[in-house]
Amino acid sequence: MRNPTTGILLKLGSVFLFTVMGAILKATAPVVPTGEQVFFRSFFGIPVILAWLALKGELASGLRAANPLAHAYRGIVGTISMGCGFAGLGLLPFPEATALNYAMPLMTVIFAAMFLDERVGLFRLSMVALGFAGVLVILSQRLSVGVGEASPEETLGAMLTLSGAAFGALTQIFISRMVLTEKTSAVVFWFLVTASLLSLVTLPFGWVVPDAGTSGLLILAGLFGGLAQIMLTSSYRFADASLVAPFDYASMLMAIAVGWFVFNEPTSTRMLAGAAVIIAAGVAIILRERRLGIRRGQRAGTPR
């Protein structure tokens, strides 16, 4: 049953939980290696997905994989994206890492044209270019090491975050093909399984035994991530993707609040300006696609 208000609330709930998850990972980054964070985020998200499917009575059918190799490829690329993103999060101010991640949908547009032969018109290309201009505005304070605010750690963090966004965009390309034959629940579940296993490869590189408080936070990160994924998926059952997608950018306001009140990270005018440009470009693409979708529906005589 379509209910746009419910869809929007679910989307905002998922954004909130993902933001809290990110804050937990940033808080634990000084004492917990990135690979270990990936393990906790992935492994403890699995029970949430299983419980959700069990409640829906879809435990068996929801986990069936029609193309195991596709799940493996998606898992590898997605795990690299997650690892890069978590590592960058530990090195950058929280709002800045959040803003740079907005480059992912812009890269997805480019990769869709490259790998899926999707037609990308002049408007979308110009908005992608505008979005990347915003990325450069944010990066400008990180690409001159030793000058002003730049530091080697933050420069590395910016590069890792953008790398995570790039691999995340590639992941979206994999998913866009997989959903033609795979259930969404199977895509999410097998990714979490793959990421949990791949994260164990980093065991020799210095995993630690966290104290009880840190362990609790990491487990919460996994649980919140799993629940956020369910809410995100469910939001598209109640409302059109073009309606709920712009609410992704509410994470910027949440990230600024978390950065200020939790991590004592002031937000620079340059970062805010760059984020505003990226968000404007992203929203323009979404609204344009929504208008075109409505027109196509009207031409086809499809009721909306």
Wavefront OBJ file of the C-alpha trace (Angstrom):
o trace
v 0.000 0.000 0.000
v 1.424 3.368 -1.039
v 1.779 5.900 1.759
v 4.241 8.710 0.948
v 4.346 9.989 4.544
v 5.336 6.554 5.832
v 7.945 6.252 3.085
v 9.499 9.595 3.995
v 9.538 8.789 7.720
v 11.189 5.432 7.057
v 13.803 7.113 4.879
v 14.530 9.741 7.527
v 14.765 6.988 10.137
v 17.302 5.118 8.023
v 19.346 8.287 7.499
v 19.340 8.932 11.248
v 20.473 5.386 12.078
v 23.190 5.423 9.423
v 24.420 8.737 10.852
v 24.508 7.299 14.377
v 26.330 4.247 13.035
v 28.901 6.503 11.380
v 29.388 8.465 14.588
v 30.022 5.218 16.500
v 32.585 4.105 13.932
v 34.350 7.456 14.072
v 34.388 7.378 17.876
v 35.922 3.886 17.927
v 38.392 4.504 15.062
v 41.298 5.551 17.330
v 41.304 2.157 19.091
v 39.737 -0.300 16.616
v 41.301 -1.107 13.200
v 39.185 -0.499 10.110
v 38.980 -4.194 9.180
v 37.634 -5.020 12.609
v 35.038 -2.259 12.288
v 33.931 -3.742 8.963
v 33.503 -7.113 10.658
v 31.329 -5.776 13.491
v 29.244 -3.634 11.114
v 28.629 -6.596 8.804
v 28.376 -9.574 11.147
v 25.969 -7.995 13.618
v 23.773 -6.720 10.823
v 23.055 -10.307 9.748
v 20.738 -11.226 12.694
v 18.635 -8.130 12.029
v 18.096 -9.115 8.394
v 17.300 -12.723 9.363
v 14.791 -11.608 12.013
v 13.099 -9.277 9.530
v 12.743 -12.028 6.944
v 11.493 -14.485 9.576
v 8.777 -12.035 10.653
v 7.711 -11.695 7.024
v 7.728 -15.469 6.557
v 10.307 -15.133 3.771
v 13.373 -16.626 5.435
v 13.895 -19.363 2.839
v 12.841 -17.549 -0.310
v 14.423 -14.247 0.734
v 17.937 -15.688 0.911
v 17.916 -17.677 -2.312
v 20.745 -16.612 -4.635
v 20.145 -17.136 -8.343
v 23.640 -15.930 -9.291
v 26.188 -16.614 -6.504
v 29.085 -15.233 -8.549
v 27.347 -11.877 -8.899
v 26.925 -11.762 -5.111
v 30.632 -12.482 -4.707
v 31.664 -9.648 -7.041
v 29.230 -7.236 -5.396
v 30.524 -8.312 -1.978
v 34.164 -7.689 -2.864
v 33.543 -4.248 -4.348
v 31.145 -3.292 -1.549
v 33.574 -4.381 1.158
v 36.353 -2.280 -0.376
v 33.954 0.660 -0.440
v 33.022 0.114 3.199
v 36.653 -0.225 4.298
v 37.745 2.938 2.505
v 34.770 4.863 3.853
v 35.352 3.751 7.451
v 39.065 4.562 7.228
v 38.338 8.022 5.832
v 35.751 8.624 8.526
v 38.407 8.133 11.185
v 40.697 10.746 9.604
v 38.277 13.501 8.580
v 35.831 15.751 10.416
v 32.459 14.007 10.476
v 30.516 16.556 8.348
v 33.264 16.640 5.732
v 33.337 12.861 5.345
v 29.547 12.917 4.993
v 29.671 15.614 2.316
v 32.342 13.847 0.267
v 30.233 10.687 0.253
v 27.618 12.633 -1.700
v 29.967 12.205 -4.677
v 28.788 8.576 -4.933
v 25.493 9.226 -6.795
v 27.346 11.579 -9.150
v 29.860 8.836 -9.944
v 26.996 6.376 -10.366
v 25.619 8.491 -13.212
v 28.998 8.334 -14.975
v 29.463 4.599 -14.397
v 25.910 3.901 -15.581
v 26.754 5.575 -18.884
v 30.061 3.690 -19.113
v 28.993 0.197 -18.084
v 25.216 0.047 -18.576
v 25.017 2.110 -21.769
v 22.473 4.378 -20.122
v 21.746 7.547 -22.013
v 22.937 10.573 -20.050
v 21.662 13.892 -21.358
v 23.272 17.304 -21.259
v 21.328 18.345 -18.148
v 22.512 15.404 -16.052
v 26.080 15.783 -17.291
v 26.072 19.484 -16.396
v 24.694 18.718 -12.920
v 27.331 16.023 -12.409
v 29.997 18.557 -13.396
v 28.500 21.060 -10.948
v 28.508 18.427 -8.218
v 32.160 17.617 -8.796
v 32.919 21.334 -8.618
v 31.461 21.197 -5.110
v 33.696 18.218 -4.317
v 36.721 20.230 -5.437
v 35.675 23.105 -3.192
v 35.727 20.743 -0.203
v 38.961 19.087 -1.301
v 40.747 22.399 -1.808
v 41.457 22.602 1.916
v 42.928 19.066 1.923
v 45.086 18.992 -1.197
v 47.768 21.433 -0.082
v 49.588 19.548 2.654
v 51.469 21.862 4.961
v 49.439 24.903 3.897
v 46.664 26.273 6.072
v 44.407 23.611 7.530
v 45.729 20.691 5.497
v 47.460 17.742 7.156
v 48.739 14.468 5.665
v 46.190 12.472 7.696
v 43.237 14.541 6.524
v 44.450 14.503 2.918
v 44.665 10.713 3.096
v 41.212 10.647 4.693
v 39.750 12.683 1.831
v 41.299 10.359 -0.764
v 40.054 7.259 1.061
v 36.550 8.694 1.371
v 36.389 9.504 -2.336
v 37.756 6.045 -3.150
v 35.004 4.567 -0.994
v 32.451 6.655 -2.881
v 33.831 5.434 -6.217
v 33.667 1.777 -5.187
v 30.215 2.453 -3.748
v 29.106 3.780 -7.138
v 30.433 0.618 -8.789
v 28.452 -1.358 -6.225
v 25.295 0.437 -7.344
v 26.017 -0.673 -10.906
v 26.288 -4.292 -9.759
v 23.064 -3.989 -7.768
v 21.148 -2.433 -10.658
v 21.860 -5.572 -12.655
v 21.390 -8.018 -9.803
v 17.907 -6.850 -8.821
v 16.658 -8.101 -12.176
v 17.096 -11.667 -10.921
v 17.801 -11.395 -7.168
v 15.627 -10.402 -4.215
v 16.761 -7.260 -2.402
v 16.938 -9.188 0.870
v 19.321 -11.709 -0.706
v 21.525 -8.924 -2.062
v 21.793 -7.354 1.406
v 22.222 -10.634 3.308
v 24.920 -12.137 1.122
v 26.787 -8.846 1.061
v 26.923 -8.830 4.854
v 28.121 -12.434 4.859
v 30.793 -11.693 2.250
v 31.969 -8.556 4.037
v 32.181 -10.422 7.358
v 34.377 -13.091 5.783
v 36.560 -10.692 3.813
v 37.163 -8.531 6.888
v 38.835 -11.522 8.551
v 41.662 -11.168 6.012
v 42.796 -8.127 8.030
v 43.207 -10.152 11.248
v 47.034 -10.319 10.926
v 47.212 -6.526 10.658
v 46.482 -5.761 14.278
v 42.975 -6.536 15.476
v 42.444 -5.679 19.135
v 40.298 -7.043 21.930
v 38.049 -4.040 22.672
v 36.811 -3.318 26.161
v 33.175 -3.925 27.047
v 32.055 -0.391 26.245
v 33.747 -0.320 22.848
v 32.448 -3.804 22.022
v 28.930 -2.679 22.876
v 29.244 0.334 20.605
v 30.536 -1.769 17.715
v 27.704 -4.276 18.121
v 25.239 -1.374 18.124
v 26.812 -0.111 14.903
v 26.065 -3.448 13.267
v 22.527 -3.608 14.623
v 21.780 -0.006 13.640
v 23.238 -0.597 10.181
v 21.053 -3.649 9.645
v 17.928 -1.885 10.880
v 18.706 1.185 8.770
v 19.032 -1.023 5.695
v 15.608 -2.530 6.365
v 14.030 0.903 6.836
v 15.688 2.157 3.663
v 14.424 -0.813 1.660
v 10.941 -0.516 3.150
v 10.704 3.199 2.377
v 10.615 2.409 -1.347
v 7.593 0.173 -0.825
v 5.539 3.127 0.390
v 6.747 5.969 -1.836
v 8.449 6.612 -5.171
v 12.240 6.604 -5.112
v 12.287 10.105 -6.596
v 10.219 11.347 -3.639
v 12.267 9.854 -0.813
v 15.753 10.123 -2.391
v 16.296 13.840 -1.596
v 15.907 13.073 2.109
v 19.339 11.425 1.956
v 20.707 14.933 2.275
v 19.179 15.333 5.735
v 22.302 13.473 6.842
v 24.258 16.692 6.283
v 22.325 18.516 8.993
v 22.658 15.511 11.298
v 26.384 15.241 10.572
v 26.959 18.917 11.349
v 25.152 18.506 14.684
v 27.106 15.346 15.533
v 30.401 16.933 14.506
v 29.734 20.008 16.633
v 28.231 18.476 19.775
v 29.932 15.063 19.869
v 33.361 15.555 18.275
v 33.808 19.308 18.806
v 34.447 19.809 15.082
v 33.597 23.289 13.792
v 32.255 23.344 10.240
v 34.135 25.572 7.794
v 32.358 27.903 5.383
v 34.247 26.275 2.505
v 32.965 22.822 3.427
v 29.402 24.084 3.738
v 29.628 25.836 0.365
v 30.953 22.716 -1.335
v 28.301 20.529 0.295
v 25.566 22.960 -0.783
v 26.745 22.772 -4.401
v 26.845 18.946 -4.352
v 23.406 18.709 -2.748
v 21.919 21.222 -5.205
v 23.252 19.201 -8.143
v 21.979 15.927 -6.703
v 18.516 17.274 -5.941
v 18.296 18.868 -9.395
v 18.979 15.486 -11.024
v 16.391 13.756 -8.829
v 13.692 16.369 -9.482
v 14.431 16.369 -13.208
v 14.116 12.580 -13.379
v 10.870 12.743 -11.402
v 9.372 15.288 -13.828
v 10.462 13.218 -16.822
v 8.973 10.107 -15.223
v 5.635 11.877 -14.730
v 5.624 13.063 -18.326
v 6.455 9.592 -19.631
v 3.596 8.199 -17.528
v 1.178 10.802 -18.842
v 2.169 10.121 -22.452
v 1.657 6.412 -21.868
v -1.691 7.038 -20.170
v -0.407 5.603 -16.910
v -2.357 6.815 -13.851
v -0.258 8.184 -11.018
l 1 2 3 4 5 6 7 8 9 10 11 12 13 14 15 16 17 18 19 20 21 22 23 24 25 26 27 28 29 30 31 32 33 34 35 36 37 38 39 40 41 42 43 44 45 46 47 48 49 50 51 52 53 54 55 56 57 58 59 60 61 62 63 64 65 66 67 68 69 70 71 72 73 74 75 76 77 78 79 80 81 82 83 84 85 86 87 88 89 90 91 92 93 94 95 96 97 98 99 100 101 102 103 104 105 106 107 108 109 110 111 112 113 114 115 116 117 118 119 120 121 122 123 124 125 126 127 128 129 130 131 132 133 134 135 136 137 138 139 140 141 142 143 144 145 146 147 148 149 150 151 152 153 154 155 156 157 158 159 160 161 162 163 164 165 166 167 168 169 170 171 172 173 174 175 176 177 178 179 180 181 182 183 184 185 186 187 188 189 190 191 192 193 194 195 196 197 198 199 200 201 202 203 204 205 206 207 208 209 210 211 212 213 214 215 216 217 218 219 220 221 222 223 224 225 226 227 228 229 230 231 232 233 234 235 236 237 238 239 240 241 242 243 244 245 246 247 248 249 250 251 252 253 254 255 256 257 258 259 260 261 262 263 264 265 266 267 268 269 270 271 272 273 274 275 276 277 278 279 280 281 282 283 284 285 286 287 288 289 290 291 292 293 294 295 296 297 298 299 300 301 302 303 304
